[in-house]
Amino acid sequence: MSILEQIKSELPWLDDKVSFDLTRGKPSADQLNVTQKNFKHIEIPFEMDGIDLRNYGNPEGIPSARKLGAQILSTEFDETIALDNSSLTIMQQLVSCAYHLGFPKSKLSKKTKFLCPVPGYDRHFKLLENFGVEMIAMPFQDDGPDVNVINDLIFKDDDISGIVCVPRHSNPTGHVYSDQNVKEIFELIANKKRNFMVFWDNAYACHDFRETINQTPVMKIADEYELKDNLFIVGSTSKITLAGSGLAFFASSEANISKFIEYRNSLTPGPNKLNQGMHVNYFKKSSLQSQMESLKEVILPKFKLVEKYLDELKKDGLCHYIQPSGGYFISFESSTSNAEQIIEHCSKLGLKLLPIGSCFPYQKDPKNSNIRIAPTFPNLENLERCMEIFSKVVKKLN
Ligand SMILES: Cc1ncc(COP(=O)(O)O)c(C=O)c1O
């Protein structure tokens, strides 16, 4: 009997109609319902902070929304702007602005290379690839990107002028950068580079579901190393309120912000201020902390369920993974070079996973071992079925 036939015979509920998807870090309907319930009682505000929200203008966002962004990102109000619904879009625009116009200390060109700690976020890599930015994959140490490797690389190659960081509950590994790690990285950048762009994608800034180390606000550390003009912080409420209809924020030096606004003025006559006002009122009703607590109640049991299956595989020596303290993902490392086969077998049994190499620049997983698991979208019952399929496939292929 083939492996697929064996698994089908062992899981009586598994028929050809089964269709599960663990590819994307999407909030579940239950999470979105938490938010919808609160939004139901909020009327659309047409005026706030003395601003007519219905009209064009205020390219930096309304003050109350900027305050919200500063709270989420642990940044200063003056250095934070509130925009539309996606931080990834902001990042694309920042790369474009750095490429075409240049920021005072961050200019990109056809020769630019970026350091990319791996495994990382697939859309970051695709974005950089689209601009022809050469990506150099590099490893993590326990508390952030590997400082020794950064030292070796940026010392050797003058064209390296950027790094992409997801500093809290990194996608997909769950890394949380320590202050020490950040200081060491910034010191290297400050000593060796004038033209350098640090992307600080704090997508999971307040998404702890287990105890997580505190981090000093990164702007403060950047200030110590005179790197404020090199630091580009983004984040959003996508995984806090509504994934497709939240607010995204950008924080940086005032010089970078004014350059970016100048650039964006040719893209849009202003952000969606009605949605900004809605979000400000939302968080007057439900504090950020209580919102995150409610979401944790939905999310944490899903992580525990996945971890139950992965712990068993780990005990059998079949994989390695680190239990995340927050965020949206688990990074599965197969002990043998068979991730592609695992993905293929799961797919034939109705469980969709990201294609091999997705968490690496140019989709190249050098060890053929990494699979990103995104547990949030299915309900618990379906997630259990996903993990039954997954763990049976892993066991049979070893
Ligand atoms: C690290 C990271 N950045 C950005 C995003 C997308 O955020 P947004 O919805 O604000 O574009 C995600 C979504 O999964 C993510 O994991």
PDBQT file of the ligand as one rigid body, heavy atoms in Angstrom, charges set to zero:
ROOT
HETATM    1  C1  LIG A 401       5.844  40.144   8.996  1.00  0.00    +0.000 C 
HETATM    2  C2  LIG A 401       4.617  40.621   8.321  1.00  0.00    +0.000 A 
HETATM    3  N1  LIG A 401       4.569  41.857   7.830  1.00  0.00    +0.000 NA
HETATM    4  C3  LIG A 401       3.479  42.329   7.215  1.00  0.00    +0.000 A 
HETATM    5  C4  LIG A 401       2.356  41.547   7.057  1.00  0.00    +0.000 A 
HETATM    6  C5  LIG A 401       1.194  42.115   6.343  1.00  0.00    +0.000 C 
HETATM    7  O1  LIG A 401       0.696  43.181   7.094  1.00  0.00    +0.000 OA
HETATM    8  P1  LIG A 401      -0.351  44.184   6.510  1.00  0.00    +0.000 P 
HETATM    9  O2  LIG A 401      -1.670  43.517   6.538  1.00  0.00    +0.000 OA
HETATM   10  O3  LIG A 401      -0.270  45.359   7.428  1.00  0.00    +0.000 OA
HETATM   11  O4  LIG A 401       0.095  44.537   5.116  1.00  0.00    +0.000 OA
HETATM   12  C6  LIG A 401       2.356  40.241   7.542  1.00  0.00    +0.000 A 
HETATM   13  C7  LIG A 401       1.194  39.366   7.351  1.00  0.00    +0.000 C 
HETATM   14  O5  LIG A 401       1.232  38.186   7.519  1.00  0.00    +0.000 OA
HETATM   15  C8  LIG A 401       3.515  39.776   8.194  1.00  0.00    +0.000 A 
HETATM   16  O6  LIG A 401       3.577  38.537   8.692  1.00  0.00    +0.000 OA
ENDROOT
TORSDOF 0
